[in-house]
């Protein structure tokens, strides 16, 4: 699934965070203080001008939106075939690249 330009996605994410902040009737100053970030970092995040993943996570946690963070991770589902193949153990590393056949 292609979501479009990265810049547009950053603006959408920032808008969602701003809406949530305003819904909770919190100022940028309060959210930045509670998140442990600068107010300018929060403004950049909300305007879609770029921010670190750490800033995004801190703001989500401050706003009580941990589930937004968890949606970024892989699903908890494991293929039954993969599970059986590894004897019920989780994958610990990627397999070595295969050599090209000539």
Number of C-alpha atoms within 10 A of each C-alpha: 3 4 7 8 8 11 11 12 13 19 18 15 16 23 16 13 21 20 13 16 20 12 10 10 9 14 12 18 15 13 20 21 12 14 20 13 16 14 17 12 17 24 18 15 23 24 18 19 13 19 17 10 10 10 19 22 17 21 23 20 16 18 18 11 15 14 10 13 14 11 9 8 8 7 8 6 6 9 9 9 10 13 13 10 10 10 9 11 10 10 10 6 6 6 7 6 6 6 6 5 4 3
